Amino acid sequence: MDHIYLDYNATAPIRPEVLALVTTIMGEVGNASSVHRFGASARAHVETARRQVAALCDVPADQVIFTSGATESINTVLCGYRDKPVLISAIEHPAVIAAAPHAKEIKVTSDGLVDMDDYKRLLREEKPALVSIMMVNSETGVIQPVADLAALAHEAGALFHTDAVQAAGRLDIRLDNLKTDFMSLSAHKMAGPQGVGAVIWREGLELPKFMLGGGQEKNCRAGTHNTAGIAGMGLAAELAVQNMPNYTNITKLRDDMEAQIRALTNNIIIYGGQAPRVGNTCNIGLSGVPAQTQMMALDLDGIAVSSGSACSSGSFKPSHVLTAMGADETAAKSALRISMGWATTSAEIDAFISSYKKIIQKAK
């Protein structure tokens, strides 16, 4: 069998239709800010994509601006609140944590859901101007009740931002349904190209200006448009909507995989397993077996997965997400994330289980 890729939450393989479009546009010439026919052609690609991404979120096209990715989108929103009180959850992406170092953290439960009592307390005590809570956690797949969280923030007089990167194409992310004010998206998490993202915001609000030096994107994001990448994001968004029903099949693959692994050993933890999760994500803890050891064994069998922890400066650190959920450092360093997507097959999952079974047997 060819190499097996089970790390969609890091980056999803680009869809063939998207790759073909990006390749074609990269062969064209024209700056979307130019007024001649070549510029107008590039501008048409950008505006088509804007409508496609807007449709994903059910907003008018003029409530979408393009960025270089979700990290920039997150920074765009949070940079406007650096001198104001902010709340974030304890399990946010590092981009949120770094962009709001002054923010107060909301605790989460052992299932990875926001602790509502702690959230309500902080809303009362801190009187935040902004709350930022991700919709779907990239490590566990746990889904936060964003609409409820946003409603509570609004009652307290705060605006609400959600990192919806891992939700796009898997869940309904219509802005009005979620009651959120700002949303960050990334193309490559939904099988689009790397290096492009978007910020969505509610009508009537003013988006902070983050990148200065030109009039592009409503004067909020200066710089020459990445026309090919933006067009690819637009098509990826359209295809993500069309293919959302297929996530039923992916969920079944994930659930069957977890059931088979549980049958192999009692020495397994499925992080967030009792909470609502997106259907493509599984975070498995195998007590006593470091994640590096597991990943190397799987890689030797041609299988790519991710660790539940992050590497920093060459040192292996426990996942802040799992420790916030109550895992000790040793347990957090023994977790793997398996994430699936549009091209995942049952044969690939069978191969993963066969390889993982050898790791479990060796551990015994």
N, C-alpha and C positions, 0 to 999 in steps of 0.2 A: 504494500500500500504506500502511496505517496505520503509525504509529510502532512500531518494533520494539524490544523490551526484551530485552537479553541481559546482564543484571546480577543474576542470581538469587542469587549469593553475597552480594550486598549486602542484598537483601531479595527474597523471592519474592512474586509476585502472590498475593494471598489467594485460596484456592479458593472458588468460589461457595457451596458448602454451609457452609463455615466462616463466611463473611460473613453468610449468612442466619441462622445460629444466634446469632452475636454481636449482630446487629441486634435479633433477638427478645428476647434477654436484657437488652439495654440498655434495652428498653422496660418491663422489669419493675422492681419495687422490692424492696429487702430487703438487709440487711447479713448476710453469712454468719456473723457472730458473734452475731447476735440469736437469742433463743430462741422468738420467736413464729413463726407459720406463714410469714410472708414471709421471715424469716431462715432458716427450715428449707428453704424452696424454693431460696434462694441457696446454702445449704450443700450441697444435693443436687447442684447443678450443679458445684460445686467438687470434690466427692468422686467424681462420675462422671469428671470430667477426670483426677483423680489416678489412678484405675484405668486409664484409657486411656494415660496417659503411662507408668505402671508396666508395662503390657503391652508397650510399645515397647522397654523395657529388660529385661523379664522379671524384675521384682522385685516384692515385696509392695508394696501401695499406700502403706503407712506409711513407705516408704523414699524418698518423693518429697516435696519441699517446693517451693512455687511462689515465684518472685521476679519482679522487674521485667524480667528479661532475662539473657542469658548473662554480661554484664559484672558484674552483681550476684552471680550464681551463682559466678563465678570468685573474686570478692572475698570471698564468704562462706567459701569453702574456704581460700583463701590467708591470710586475716586471722588464722587460728588458728596460723600458722607464721611470724609476723613476727619472733619471737625465736629461731627454730630454723633450722638449715641447710636450704636448699632448692636443688634443681636444676631448671632449665627448659631447653628447647631454644632455640637462637639464632633460631628462626623463629616464636616464639609470637605470639599476638595481643597488641596493646598493653595490654589489660586484665591479662594475666598479668605482663607485664614491669613495669607500673606498680605492681601489687599486691605484687610481690615484688622490690623494688629491690635487696635484698641477695643475691638468688639468683645462683648460678654458672651460666653458660651452657654448654650442651653443643653442640659443633660439629656441623655437618651436612655431608654430602657434596655434590658438585656436582649430584647428582640430587635434593637436598632431603631425603634420608633422614638420620636421626640417625646420627652417626658412632659405631659400636658400641665401637670402641677407646677413644675419648675418654669415652664414657658409662661404661664399666667403670672407667676410671681415676678419674673423678670420684666414682663410687660408693665406691671404695676410700678415696680421699683425703679427701673431704668428709664422709663418713658422714651423708648427708642424712636428715632426718625425713620429708621429702615430695619427690616428683618430680612435675612437671607438664609433660606433653607432649601437644600436640594430636593428635587422631586423623587429621584431614584438614586440610591447609593451605588456607586460604581463597583464596590467590592462585594457587597452582599446582595444587591438587587432589591433591597427593601424599599417599598413605596411609602412616602410620607403623605398624610392627608392634607395636601397643599391647600385645597379650598378652605378647609376648616382653620388651618393655621393662618392663612391670609385674612380670613374674616376676623379672627381674634386680633391680628395686628391692626386692622383698620379700625376696630372698635377702640383700640388704644391710641389711635391717632398716628400710626406708623404706616409707611409704604412697605410693599412686600416684593422681594426679588426671589426668583427660583432658578437654580441651575437645572435645566431640563435636558441636559445633554444625553443622559442614558434613558430618557423617557421617549424621545422623538422616534416615531415609527413603531413604538411598542405600546404606548398608551395614548389616550385622547389628551392632547395638550392645547385645546382651544382656550385662549386667554381668558375669555369671559367666564367659562365654566370653572376655571381654576381660581378666579377672583384675584389673580396676581397682577402686579403693576409693571414688573420688569421680568424678562425671561432671557436666558442665555442659551444658545444652541451651537452645535459643532457639526460640520458636514461629515467628517470622516467617521463619526460614531454611527452614522446611518448610511454607510456604504457610499459616501461621497469622497471627494478628494481631501487630502490633508491641507492645512494651511488656510482654511476659510471657516468663518462662523458668522453668527448674527446676534444682534440684540433686538428684542421685541419689547414694545412698551405700550402702556395704555394711553388711549387718546386723551389729550388734555394735559398730559405731563410733559415736562421738559427733560430731555435726556442730557446728562452731563457731557461736556465736551472734553474728550480725552486725548485725541491725536490732533494737533494743531499744525497749520501750515498750508492749508488748501480748503477749498469749499466743498469737497466731496462729502457725500452722505450727510447732508443737512448741516454741514460745517462741524459735525461731531467726530468725524473720522477722516482726517486728511490723508492723502496719499493716492497714488495711481491705483485704480481698481484692478484687482486680480480677476480679469474678465473670465478667463477659462475656468478658474476655480469656483467663482461665483455661479457661473452657468451650471457647473457640475453639482453644486450644492442645491440649486433649484430643482434640477431633475431628480436628484437623490431624495429631496423632500417629497416630490410628487410620487415617486415610486414607493417611498416609505408608507404613504397613506394607502396606496393601492394594495400593498402587500401586508398590511397589518393583520388581516385574517390568518395569514400563515403562522403567526406566533402561537396559535393553538397547537400546531404540530411541534413547534420548538419546545413549548411548555411540556408536552407529553414526553419528548426525548429527555428533558431535564429531570422530570419526576421519575421516569423509569430508571434513569441512571442513579438517582439518589436511592431509590428502593433497592437496587442491586448492590450498591455499596454498603448500605445499612445491613444487608443480609450477610455481608462478608465479615463484619466485625462490629463489636459494641464500642470500640475505641474511636468512634467518629462523632464529630460535632458538625452539624449543618448550621452555620451562623445565619440568624434571621429566618430560620426554617419555619417558625411558627407565625411569622408576620406576613402580610401581603408582599409579594415579590413579583418583579417582572419575570417572564417565563424563560429567559435565556441564561440566567445567572445562578451559579451555585458556588458557595464558599465553604470548603470542607476543611475541618481541622482534624489531623491525625496525630493524636497525642504522642509526644516523645520522638517524632520524626521531623527534623527541621525541613522547612519548605525548600531550602536550597537542595537538600538531598533528594527530595521528591521530584523537584523540577529537573535535576540532572538525569535522574533515572528515566523520566518520561521523555526528555529530550533525546536520550540515546535510542529510544524507541520511535523517534520521529514525531513526537507529540508536543506541541507548544501550548503551555498554559501560563498563568501568571501567579505570582505570590500575593497573598493577602497583605504583605508588608512592602515597604518601599526601601530602595537602596539609596543611601546618601553618603557621599564622600567615601565610597568603598566599604562602609560599615552597614551591616544588615540591622535595620531597626524594626521593632514591632509596629504593626499597623495601629495608627491612632484611632481608626474606626473600631477595630475589634477590642482594643483596651477600653475605649469609651463605653462599649457594650458589656464590660466586666471581665473580659478575658485577661488572664495574667500574661506577662511578657513571653513566657515559654510557649504557652498555647498560641498566642498571636503570631509567633514565629514559625508555627507548624501548620499554617493555613494556606490552602491553594484556592485560587479563583478559576473556575471553569466557566467560560462565557461563549455562547453559541450565537449563530446568526443565519442569514439567508442561505448560505451554501452548506451548512452543517448537515451531515447524513447520519442515519442510524448506524451504518457500518463504522463511521468514525467514532461514535460513542461506544460501540462494542469494542473497538480497538483500545480506546482509553481505559475502559473497565478492565480489559485483559491486562494492560500494563500496570494499572493501579493495584490490581490484585496481587501482582508480584511484589509491590512495595509493602503491602499489608502483610503478606506472608513472611517477608524478610524481617519486618518489624517484630513479628511474633517470635 
